């Protein structure tokens, strides 16, 4: 299960690079924004990659692998990936305007989901 996730993630990122090469370039890091920064990301219709971490402790081991893979991809491809930790928000994250599911990586272009990887 771990190798397919990494391969699919890399293919996903490479496909995005061809689509919007300059829109998602960054310093090659996973950034954990606060609630206000997430709201700003959606309200200002920004472009970028966003991963929503599961709020459930029972998924920590699997989640740690995914986060390691995302950090590796971010560094290698010089991308900034936003990480929203759903456990830090005490309500349904869709109320923030995030329409993606937890444990997914999504590409937002001008505030809209263009692609979502489970």
C-alpha positions in Angstrom: 0.0 0.0 0.0 2.9 2.4 0.7 4.6 2.1 -2.6 1.5 2.7 -4.7 0.7 5.8 -2.7 4.2 7.2 -3.3 4.1 6.4 -7.0 0.6 7.8 -7.5 1.5 10.9 -5.5 4.6 11.5 -7.7 2.6 11.0 -10.9 0.0 13.4 -9.5 2.6 16.1 -8.7 4.3 15.7 -12.1 1.0 16.1 -13.9 0.3 19.2 -11.9 3.8 20.6 -12.7 3.0 20.4 -16.4 -0.4 22.1 -15.8 0.6 25.0 -13.6 4.3 24.9 -13.2 4.9 28.4 -11.7 1.6 28.5 -9.7 2.6 25.9 -7.1 6.4 26.2 -6.9 7.8 27.1 -3.5 10.5 26.3 -1.0 9.9 22.5 -1.0 8.2 22.3 2.4 5.1 21.1 4.1 3.4 24.2 5.7 0.9 23.9 8.6 -1.3 27.0 8.3 -3.6 28.1 11.1 -7.4 28.3 10.8 -7.3 32.0 9.6 -4.7 31.2 6.9 -6.9 28.3 5.7 -9.9 30.7 5.5 -7.7 33.2 3.6 -6.6 30.5 1.2 -10.2 29.6 0.3 -11.7 33.2 0.4 -8.9 34.7 -1.6 -9.2 31.8 -4.1 -5.5 30.9 -4.0 -3.7 28.2 -6.0 -1.8 25.4 -4.3 -1.7 21.9 -2.9 -3.5 21.1 0.3 -3.5 17.9 2.4 -6.1 17.4 5.1 -4.8 15.2 8.0 -7.2 12.9 9.7 -8.5 13.9 13.1 -8.5 10.3 14.4 -5.6 9.0 16.5 -6.2 5.5 15.2 -4.7 6.6 11.9 -1.5 8.1 13.2 0.8 5.4 11.9 -0.5 5.4 8.4 -0.7 9.2 8.5 2.9 9.5 9.5 3.9 7.6 6.4 1.8 9.8 4.1 3.3 13.0 5.7 6.8 11.6 5.1 6.0 10.9 1.5 4.5 14.4 1.1 7.6 16.0 2.6 9.8 14.0 0.3 7.8 15.0 -2.8 7.7 18.7 -1.7 11.4 18.8 -1.2 12.3 16.9 -4.4 9.9 18.9 -6.6 10.4 22.3 -4.8 6.7 22.6 -4.0 5.0 24.0 -1.0 2.2 21.7 0.3 -0.3 23.0 2.9 -1.2 20.6 5.7 -4.4 21.2 7.5 -4.7 19.2 10.7 -8.4 18.5 11.1 -7.9 17.5 14.7 -7.1 21.2 15.5 -10.5 22.3 14.3 -13.5 21.5 16.5 -16.0 21.6 13.8 -16.7 20.2 10.3 -13.9 21.5 8.1 -16.4 22.0 5.2 -17.6 25.1 7.2 -14.2 26.6 6.4 -14.9 26.1 2.7 -12.8 23.0 2.4 -14.8 20.6 0.3 -12.2 17.8 0.2 -12.1 14.8 2.5 -9.6 14.1 5.2 -6.5 12.1 4.2 -6.6 13.5 0.7 -4.2 15.7 -1.3 -6.0 18.3 -3.5 -4.9 20.8 -6.0 -6.7 24.1 -5.7 -6.6 26.5 -8.6 -8.1 29.9 -7.8 -9.9 28.5 -4.8 -11.5 25.5 -6.6 -10.5 21.9 -6.4 -9.2 20.7 -9.7 -7.9 17.3 -8.6 -8.1 15.3 -5.4 -6.0 12.3 -4.6 -7.2 9.8 -1.9 
